[in-house]
Amino acid sequence: MPLAGDSQLPRLARSVKHQAWLATPTVVFALMTVGCTASYRPGLGELMNFTQMRHAKLWFAGQEQNWQLAQYEVDELQEGFDEVVRFHASHKDSPLPLSLLVPKIMTQPMADVRDAIKAHDERSFVTAYDELTAGCNSCHQAANFRFNVVKRPVGGSWFSNQAFTVGQ
């Protein structure tokens, strides 16, 4: 003998199934993001290794007067400095916060490099690049990393798998 409301069960079951299908993407997305909540934080050494690479590639691009590539590399260099400030505002070995040191020391040399690139001026680029390099070393000294000295790349390219000349 059917109970009262039994005629509603098939429609109710369909409604529950429909709601479950609608909720599935939301649940799947929520489960996917659970593992992403602990975001990756690069170490200062990792960021500095990328900075050294960008510094070298900036030099090679400027020497070949590949101003578009030089602009790209200086943008990448700035992004790296921003990440140092963001992820390592202070450092255990530095008496001063990196969030103050990096902008204070690097802002003007970076602006000078950008100006030289924009002007397509090789002589100004060399001067600005050397000032940038001196800024890196000043920052290292101020942060108690004076043992890490940066200089112009010389000799063969570390990046023999990349063409630095225009139009390659």
N, C-alpha and C positions, 0 to 999 in steps of 0.2 A: 504494500500500500504506500503510495507516494506521500511524502510529507509536504506540508504547506511550503511553498516557495521553491520546490524542486524544479519547477519549470524554468526558474531563473539560473540554475547552476551552469548550464552550457554557456550562457551569455556571460555570466560572472567569470567563468574559467577563461573565456576568450579575452575578457577585459584585463584580467590579471596577467595573462600571457603578453598582451599588448603593452601593458605598463612595464613588464619585465624587459621586453625588447627595447623600449624607449630608454630605460634606465641603464641598460648594459654598457653603452659607450661611455657614459659618465663614470660608472664603476671601474671600467677598464682603464680609463684615463687617470682616475684617482689612484689606482694601484700602480700605474706606470710612474707617476710622479713621486710616490713614496720614497723610492730609492734615490731620487734626484734632490731631495731636500738638503742633504749634506753636500753642498757644492764644493768643487775642487778649488783648492787654494794653492797656487804655485809657490814654491820656495823662492827666497830671495836669490839664491844661487842660480836657479833656473832662469829667473827674469834677467839676471845680470849676464848670463851666457847668451841669451837672445839679444840683449842690448849690445854686447860685444860684436855679435854677428852683424847686427844692423849698422853699427858704427863702421865696420870694415866695408860692408857693401855700399854704404853711403859714400865712402872714399872712392871706391872703384867706379861708381856711377859718375861722381863728380869729375874724376880724372878723364873719363871718356866723354865728358860734357853731355851725358845722357840725363838731361834735366828732368825729364818725366820720371825716370827711375829714381833719381836722387830725391825728388819730391815724395815719391812713394816711400822710400827708405826713411826719410826724415819724419814722415807721418807715423811710420811704424815705430821709430825710435821714441817719439812722443807718447805713443800708446804704451810702450814699455815703461816709460817714466811714470805715467799715470797709474799703471798697475802696481809699480813699486809703492807709490804713495797710498794707493787703495788697500793693498794686501799687507803692506809692511810699514804702516805709519810710524812705528817705532821698531827698533831692533835692539836686542839684548846687548850687543857690543858697542852700540853707538851712544855717545853721551848726549847727542841731540836727536830729536825725532826726524826720521827720514821725510815725514810729511812736511817739514819745514825746510830741511836741507835741499832736497831735490828741486823744488820750485825756486828757492832763493838763488841757488847756484846755477841752475841749468836754463832758466827762462830766457835770459838775454843771449847766451850763446846759441840756443835753438832758434831764436828770432833772427839772429844774424845769418845763420846758415840758410834759413828760409828766404831771407832777402837776397842773398847771393844766388840761390837757385832761381828765384823768380826773375832776377836780372840776367840770368845766364852768364854770369861773370866768373870766369875760372879763377882769376886772381883773388877776388873777394871770397870765393868759395874756399880756397886754400887757407886764407887767413881765418875765416869763420870756423872752418873745420878744426884748425889748430886751437882756437879758443874753446871750441866745444870739447876737444880732447883735454885741454887744461882744466875745464870745468869738471869733467869726469874725475880727474885726479884730485882736484880740490875737494870734491864730494867724498871721495874715498878717504882722504886724509881727515876730514872733519868727522867721518863716521868710524874712525879707528881701523880703516882698511888700507892704510898707506902702503902696505906691502903689495897691493894690487895696482900696478901702474899700467895705464893704457897709452898707446902710441899710434902713430900712423902705421897702417899696414905697409910693409915693404916686400919687394921680391914678388914671387909667384902668388897668385890668388888662391885663397882657401877654397874658392868657389869656382873651380875649373869647369864645373858643369853649367855655368851661367855665362851668357854673353853680356858684357857691360857696354859694348858699343851700340850706338843708335842704329836701329833698323835691322838688328840681327834676329 
